[in-house]
Each structure stands twice: as structure tokens, then as C-alpha cells.
Amino acid sequence: MSRAWKHIRRDRYLYLFLLPVIAYYLIFKYLPLSGEIIAFKDYKINKGFLGSEWVGLKYYKELFASSEFYLVLKNTLLLNLYGLVFGFPAPIALALLLNEVRHNLYKRTIQSILYIPHFISWVILSGMVIAVLSPSTGIVNFLLNRVFGIEPTYFMISPFWWPIVYVLSGIWQGAGWGTILYLAAMSNIDPQLYEAARIDGARKLRQIWHITLPGIRSIIALLLILNVGHFLSIGFEHVYAMQNDLVLDVAEVISTYVYKQGILSMNYSYTTALGLFQSLVGFILVMTVNKIVKALGEQGIW
């Protein structure tokens, strides 16, 4: 303990920079955990946390007996699975392509264009997607009709097309920004490895497979763990801005369901129980995937 305190005193000015981060997590992450108690109470706003009546596991029984819960759970898992299968490799592939661009000005220009969607609100992006896919004025339906003679398709009200549009729009918004970590990892790969590979006659695909991908394997494993840990979490803004009543069977997810049941219907205890279940499953997933990744020889998160 005295040794740790000695290091803290020595680097006290550096630790001062951590105070805002520590305060953020204490105030906005750990302190709100005390509110999880209402999952076991019949919470009433006028009675508060302490005055509300204890009901034990009543709301968990309601949750697991509800058909709506299994619907939103299925939709959340499926949309996250689609995002993991198709969205997770997208920034890796994009980073590999950008890494091969040798003209710096051209490379920076492409990167800037790819980063732009990340900084635009989902309200605006969703409006753009809906406008582009509109059956009457959208450019996609116009081209499909003129080039292939296909009748206008109502993409945003189709239970088949809506998940596809959701996943593709998510890739469009996040793939460019996701390349940053991969490009940073690629910049740390020893250039002599590529020179030796070229001397041995290895072509570009061989170099990528045997040098570049192994060089970023650790960051891929780390981001995979974090992605799987959020498997029951899904962005509220993205889904809510794109969903409508005609596609709720495939578009209603945990985050929008919690908003509608908890905020609009004021069923606070029920949605708190759902949120606690969601966090517990996420914790188990992180622990499991981290253990698997470490068993495969990678470092993992801890």
C-alpha cells in the first residue's frame, strides 16, 4: 500500500487528469446503480425508492411470462447478429483497402468523406435513408424502375427489407469511423516484414493474409469482445428514427420497448427489471467471450 501511495504522490499531477473521468463514472455510471432497487419494488414516484412497497421477483415473473418480451429479445438478438456478421468485418475490409492507398492526399480525402456520417445525427441520417428509398420520389426506386422495370418497393414498411436497410445504414454510418483503430494498428506493423515478403515473391493478398491481419489480430479480438458484450444493447436513436407501426414485429427492440413501457407508460419497475436482466446477460457474454479469446492465445480485456 505504501508503495502504491508513493507512486501516486510522485505522479500526482498526472492523476489529476483522471479526476474528471473518475467523477463521470461515479456520477453517471455507479451512482445510478442504486436505482436498480426499484426492479424489486412496486415503485411509485410519490413514495420514492425507500417508501415503495417490496414485491420481490414479481416483475421478473411478469417479464418472463410476457410474449412481448420474447419478441423484443428476438429482434434485438437478430439485429445485433446481422450487425456482427455483416457490420463487424466492414471497417476491417475498409481499413485494409485504405492501408494500400499510397497517395496521402487522396487517402486523407477518402477518410474524411467516410468519417462524415459518424458525426451526423441518426434523425438526419434516417431521414436521408427514408427519402432515398421512398417509393414515389426515392432515387433507388427510380433506378430500379428505369433500369430493370421493377415496380416501386416500399422498403421501410416491409418486414423483409427493414432489417436489411437497418444493417446497411448502420454500416454506412459506422464503418468509416471504425477504421481508425485498425489503421492505427496497421501503422505499427514493421515495414521490413512486407519487404521480406515481396522478396520472397508474396503478392498483395498473401501479404495481407500473413502479415497485416495477424498484425491487427489483437485489436480485432478486443473489439469483438466489446461488440458481443453489447449483444442485448442496441442504439435507441437508430431504431426509433427508422421504425414505424407496420414493422414493429421486426423493429421493436429492447431500447425502444423500455422507452415506450418505462417513459411513456410509466411502468418503471417492469422496465428496470428488463434493464437489469439485459446488463446481467451482457456481463456474462463479455466474461465468456473474453475467456474464449484468451484460450485462443490473445490478450483479451483483462
C-alpha positions as CSV (number, residue, x, y, z in Angstrom):
1,M,0.0,0.0,0.0
2,S,2.8,2.4,0.9
3,R,4.5,1.7,-2.5
4,A,1.3,2.5,-4.3
5,W,0.8,5.7,-2.4
6,K,4.4,6.6,-3.2
7,H,3.7,6.2,-6.9
8,I,0.5,8.3,-6.6
9,R,2.4,11.1,-4.8
10,R,5.1,11.0,-7.5
11,D,2.7,11.2,-10.4
12,R,0.0,13.3,-8.6
13,Y,-0.3,15.8,-11.4
14,L,-0.9,13.1,-13.9
15,Y,-3.6,11.5,-11.7
16,L,-5.3,14.9,-11.5
17,F,-6.2,14.5,-15.2
18,L,-8.1,11.3,-14.2
19,L,-10.4,13.1,-11.8
20,P,-12.9,14.2,-14.4
21,V,-13.1,10.7,-15.8
22,I,-13.5,9.2,-12.3
23,A,-16.2,11.7,-11.5
24,Y,-18.0,10.9,-14.7
25,Y,-18.1,7.2,-14.0
26,L,-19.1,7.7,-10.3
27,I,-21.9,10.1,-11.1
28,F,-23.3,8.7,-14.3
29,K,-22.4,5.0,-14.1
30,Y,-22.1,3.8,-10.5
31,L,-24.4,6.1,-8.6
32,P,-27.4,5.3,-10.7
33,L,-27.0,1.6,-9.9
34,S,-28.7,2.3,-6.6
35,G,-31.9,2.8,-8.7
36,E,-31.9,-0.8,-9.7
37,I,-33.7,-1.5,-6.4
38,I,-37.0,-0.5,-8.0
39,A,-36.9,-3.7,-10.0
40,F,-37.9,-5.4,-6.8
41,K,-40.4,-2.8,-5.6
42,D,-43.8,-1.5,-6.8
43,Y,-42.2,1.9,-7.5
44,K,-44.4,4.9,-7.1
45,I,-43.0,8.4,-7.8
46,N,-44.7,10.0,-4.9
47,K,-43.4,7.4,-2.4
48,G,-39.8,7.3,-3.7
49,F,-37.2,4.5,-3.6
50,L,-37.5,3.8,0.1
51,G,-41.2,4.3,0.5
52,S,-42.4,2.0,-2.3
53,E,-43.6,-1.5,-1.4
54,W,-41.3,-4.5,-1.8
55,V,-42.7,-7.1,-4.3
56,G,-39.7,-9.3,-4.7
57,L,-39.5,-11.1,-8.1
58,K,-43.0,-10.1,-9.2
59,Y,-41.8,-8.0,-12.2
60,Y,-39.4,-10.7,-13.3
61,K,-42.2,-13.2,-13.4
62,E,-44.3,-10.8,-15.5
63,L,-41.3,-10.2,-17.7
64,F,-40.6,-13.8,-18.5
65,A,-44.3,-14.5,-18.9
66,S,-44.8,-11.8,-21.4
67,S,-44.9,-12.6,-25.1
68,E,-43.8,-9.1,-25.9
69,F,-40.5,-9.6,-24.0
70,Y,-39.6,-12.6,-26.2
71,L,-40.4,-10.7,-29.3
72,V,-38.2,-7.7,-28.5
73,L,-35.5,-10.1,-27.2
74,K,-35.6,-12.0,-30.5
75,N,-35.5,-8.8,-32.6
76,T,-32.6,-7.4,-30.5
77,L,-30.6,-10.5,-30.9
78,L,-31.3,-10.9,-34.6
79,L,-30.4,-7.2,-35.5
80,N,-27.2,-7.4,-33.4
81,L,-26.3,-10.7,-35.0
82,Y,-26.8,-9.2,-38.5
83,G,-24.7,-6.3,-37.5
84,L,-21.9,-8.5,-36.1
85,V,-21.9,-10.8,-39.2
86,F,-22.0,-8.0,-41.8
87,G,-21.1,-4.9,-39.9
88,F,-18.1,-6.0,-37.9
89,P,-15.9,-7.1,-40.9
90,A,-16.8,-3.9,-42.8
91,P,-14.3,-1.5,-41.1
92,I,-11.6,-4.2,-41.3
93,A,-12.1,-4.6,-45.0
94,L,-12.2,-0.8,-45.4
95,A,-9.1,-0.3,-43.4
96,L,-7.2,-2.9,-45.4
97,L,-8.2,-1.1,-48.6
98,L,-7.2,2.4,-47.2
99,N,-3.9,1.0,-46.0
100,E,-3.0,0.1,-49.6
101,V,-3.6,3.7,-50.8
102,R,-0.2,5.4,-51.2
103,H,-1.2,8.9,-52.3
104,N,-1.6,10.7,-49.0
105,L,-3.9,13.5,-50.2
106,Y,-6.2,11.0,-51.9
107,K,-6.1,8.8,-48.8
108,R,-7.0,11.6,-46.4
109,T,-9.8,12.9,-48.6
110,I,-11.4,9.4,-48.7
111,Q,-11.0,9.0,-45.0
112,S,-12.7,12.4,-44.3
113,I,-15.6,11.5,-46.6
114,L,-16.0,8.1,-44.8
115,Y,-15.9,9.7,-41.4
116,I,-18.6,12.3,-42.1
117,P,-21.7,10.0,-41.4
118,H,-20.4,9.3,-37.9
119,F,-20.9,12.9,-36.9
120,I,-24.4,13.3,-38.3
121,S,-27.5,12.6,-36.0
122,W,-29.5,9.5,-36.7
123,V,-32.5,11.7,-37.1
124,I,-31.0,13.3,-40.1
125,L,-29.4,10.1,-41.5
126,S,-32.7,8.2,-41.1
127,G,-34.5,11.0,-43.0
128,M,-31.9,10.7,-45.8
129,V,-32.4,6.9,-45.9
130,I,-36.2,7.2,-46.0
131,A,-36.0,9.8,-48.7
132,V,-33.7,7.8,-50.9
133,L,-35.9,4.7,-50.5
134,S,-39.2,6.4,-51.0
135,P,-41.4,4.6,-53.5
136,S,-42.5,7.9,-55.1
137,T,-39.5,10.2,-55.0
138,G,-36.6,8.0,-54.0
139,I,-33.6,7.6,-56.3
140,V,-33.4,3.8,-55.6
141,N,-36.9,3.0,-56.8
142,F,-36.5,5.4,-59.7
143,L,-33.4,3.5,-60.9
144,L,-34.9,0.1,-60.3
145,N,-37.9,1.1,-62.4
146,R,-36.0,2.7,-65.2
147,V,-33.2,0.1,-65.5
148,F,-34.9,-3.2,-64.5
149,G,-38.5,-2.3,-64.9
150,I,-39.2,-3.2,-61.2
151,E,-42.3,-1.7,-59.6
152,P,-41.7,0.6,-56.6
153,T,-40.9,-1.2,-53.5
154,Y,-42.0,0.0,-50.0
155,F,-38.7,-0.8,-48.3
156,M,-39.4,0.9,-44.9
157,I,-42.7,-0.8,-44.3
158,S,-41.6,-4.3,-45.4
159,P,-40.7,-6.7,-42.6
160,F,-38.3,-8.3,-45.0
161,W,-36.5,-5.2,-46.2
162,W,-36.5,-3.2,-43.0
163,P,-33.7,-5.2,-41.2
164,I,-31.6,-5.1,-44.4
165,V,-32.0,-1.3,-44.6
166,Y,-31.2,-1.1,-40.8
167,V,-28.0,-3.1,-41.1
168,L,-26.8,-1.3,-44.3
169,S,-27.4,2.1,-42.8
170,G,-25.5,1.1,-39.7
171,I,-22.6,0.1,-41.8
172,W,-22.7,3.3,-43.7
173,Q,-22.7,5.4,-40.5
174,G,-20.1,3.5,-38.6
175,A,-17.7,1.7,-40.9
176,G,-15.6,4.7,-41.8
177,W,-15.1,5.7,-38.2
178,G,-14.4,2.2,-37.2
179,T,-11.3,2.1,-39.5
180,I,-9.4,4.4,-37.2
181,L,-8.3,1.8,-34.7
182,Y,-7.4,-0.7,-37.4
183,L,-5.4,1.8,-39.4
184,A,-3.5,2.8,-36.2
185,A,-2.7,-0.9,-35.5
186,M,-1.5,-1.4,-39.1
187,S,0.8,1.6,-38.8
188,N,2.7,-0.2,-36.1
189,I,3.5,-3.3,-38.3
190,D,7.2,-3.4,-39.2
191,P,7.6,-2.4,-42.9
192,Q,10.5,-4.8,-43.1
193,L,8.1,-7.7,-42.9
194,Y,6.4,-6.5,-46.2
195,E,9.8,-6.0,-47.8
196,A,10.8,-9.6,-46.9
197,A,7.5,-10.9,-48.2
198,R,8.0,-9.1,-51.5
199,I,11.5,-10.5,-51.9
200,D,10.1,-14.0,-51.3
201,G,7.5,-13.4,-54.1
202,A,4.4,-12.9,-51.9
203,R,1.7,-11.0,-53.7
204,K,-0.5,-8.4,-52.1
205,L,-3.2,-10.8,-50.9
206,R,-0.6,-13.1,-49.3
207,Q,0.9,-10.1,-47.5
208,I,-2.4,-9.0,-46.2
209,W,-3.3,-12.6,-45.0
210,H,0.1,-13.4,-43.4
211,I,1.3,-10.0,-42.2
212,T,-1.5,-7.4,-42.0
213,L,-4.3,-9.5,-40.5
214,P,-2.0,-11.2,-37.8
215,G,-0.7,-7.7,-37.0
216,I,-4.1,-6.4,-36.1
217,R,-5.4,-9.6,-34.6
218,S,-5.3,-8.4,-31.0
219,I,-7.4,-5.3,-31.8
220,I,-9.9,-7.4,-33.7
221,A,-10.2,-9.7,-30.7
222,L,-10.7,-6.7,-28.3
223,L,-13.4,-5.1,-30.4
224,L,-15.1,-8.4,-30.9
225,I,-15.4,-8.9,-27.1
226,L,-16.8,-5.4,-26.8
227,N,-19.3,-6.0,-29.6
228,V,-20.5,-9.3,-28.2
229,G,-20.8,-7.6,-24.7
230,H,-23.4,-5.2,-26.2
231,F,-25.3,-8.0,-27.9
232,L,-28.5,-7.2,-25.9
233,S,-28.0,-3.5,-26.3
234,I,-28.9,-1.6,-29.4
235,G,-28.8,2.0,-30.3
236,F,-32.1,3.7,-29.5
237,E,-31.9,6.6,-31.9
238,H,-31.1,4.4,-35.0
239,V,-34.0,2.1,-34.4
240,Y,-36.6,4.6,-33.2
241,A,-35.9,7.0,-36.1
242,M,-36.4,4.3,-38.7
243,Q,-39.2,2.1,-37.2
244,N,-42.9,2.5,-37.8
245,D,-46.1,0.7,-36.7
246,L,-46.1,-1.6,-39.8
247,V,-42.7,-3.2,-39.0
248,L,-42.8,-3.4,-35.2
249,D,-42.7,-7.3,-35.4
250,V,-39.1,-7.0,-36.6
251,A,-38.2,-3.5,-35.4
252,E,-39.3,-3.4,-31.8
253,V,-36.1,-3.9,-29.7
254,I,-35.3,-3.7,-26.0
255,S,-34.3,0.0,-26.1
256,T,-37.5,1.2,-27.8
257,Y,-39.6,-1.2,-25.7
258,V,-38.1,0.2,-22.5
259,Y,-38.8,3.8,-23.7
260,K,-42.4,3.0,-24.5
261,Q,-43.1,1.0,-21.4
262,G,-41.0,2.9,-19.0
263,I,-41.2,6.5,-20.0
264,L,-44.5,6.7,-21.9
265,S,-46.5,4.2,-19.9
266,M,-44.6,4.9,-16.6
267,N,-44.1,1.2,-15.9
268,Y,-40.8,1.9,-14.2
269,S,-40.3,-1.3,-12.1
270,Y,-41.0,-3.6,-15.1
271,T,-38.6,-1.9,-17.4
272,T,-35.9,-1.6,-14.7
273,A,-36.2,-5.4,-14.3
274,L,-35.7,-5.7,-18.0
275,G,-32.7,-3.4,-17.9
276,L,-31.1,-5.4,-15.1
277,F,-31.6,-8.6,-17.0
278,Q,-30.0,-7.0,-20.0
279,S,-27.0,-5.9,-18.1
280,L,-26.5,-9.3,-16.4
281,V,-26.6,-11.1,-19.8
282,G,-24.2,-8.6,-21.3
283,F,-21.8,-9.2,-18.4
284,I,-21.9,-12.9,-18.8
285,L,-21.3,-12.6,-22.6
286,V,-18.2,-10.4,-22.0
287,M,-16.8,-12.8,-19.5
288,T,-17.4,-15.8,-21.7
289,V,-16.0,-14.3,-25.0
290,N,-13.0,-12.8,-23.1
291,K,-12.2,-16.3,-21.7
292,I,-12.6,-17.9,-25.2
293,V,-10.3,-15.2,-26.8
294,K,-7.7,-15.7,-24.1
295,A,-7.9,-19.5,-24.7
296,L,-7.1,-18.8,-28.3
297,G,-3.9,-17.0,-27.3
298,E,-5.0,-13.4,-27.4
299,Q,-4.7,-11.0,-24.5
300,G,-8.4,-10.2,-24.0
301,I,-9.6,-7.2,-22.0
302,W,-8.0,-8.4,-18.7
